[in-house]
Amino acid sequence: MAILQRIHTLEEGQSLVVHHDRDPLLLYAELAEIGWGAERIAAPAGEVRLLLRELP
């Protein structure tokens, strides 16, 4: 919930990097519903980092 709330505070064109200890599988469908996507980016072992941004 915190991630979705934070997305709604961003200005147009901004993105968000999130850090997780596991893959947030339920988040992907919720992002798609609001027109956002997630791209996995490099992270240390044991961490999942996602770059979230609005889809064109």
C-alpha positions as a printed Julia matrix, in Angstrom:
56×3 Matrix{Float64}:
  0.0     0.0     0.0
  2.81    2.42    0.85
  4.3     2.08   -2.63
  1.0     2.8    -4.38
  0.39    5.8    -2.13
  3.89    7.11   -2.88
  3.36    6.76   -6.64
  0.35    9.06   -6.43
  2.53   11.8    -4.91
  5.03   11.82   -7.78
  5.03   14.49  -10.43
  4.52   13.56  -14.07
  7.6    11.88  -15.53
  9.09   10.89  -12.18
  9.93    7.27  -11.38
 10.46    5.38   -8.14
 13.03    2.79   -7.07
 11.85    0.36   -4.42
 13.91   -2.06   -2.35
 12.4    -5.36   -1.18
 13.63   -8.48    0.53
 11.4   -10.56   -1.8
  9.66  -10.25   -5.15
  6.38   -8.33   -4.52
  4.23  -10.44   -6.83
  0.9    -8.86   -5.88
  2.23   -5.39   -6.67
  2.58   -6.0   -10.4
 -1.14   -6.36  -11.1
 -1.93   -3.29   -9.01
  0.67   -1.26  -10.91
 -0.77   -2.41  -14.25
 -4.23   -1.24  -13.18
 -2.96    2.33  -12.77
 -0.78    2.3   -15.9
  2.59    1.71  -14.26
  5.22   -0.95  -14.86
  8.07   -2.45  -12.87
 11.53   -3.31  -14.14
 13.89   -5.36  -12.02
 17.27   -3.64  -11.67
 20.62   -4.73  -10.24
 20.66   -5.28   -6.48
 22.84   -6.98   -3.89
 22.18  -10.63   -3.08
 19.04  -11.08   -1.01
 17.43   -7.85   -2.23
 14.97   -7.12   -5.02
 15.11   -3.63   -6.54
 12.45   -2.41   -8.89
 12.3     0.68  -11.04
  8.68    1.78  -11.21
  7.51    4.17  -13.89
  4.41    5.2   -15.72
  3.88    3.33  -18.97
  3.6     5.31  -22.23
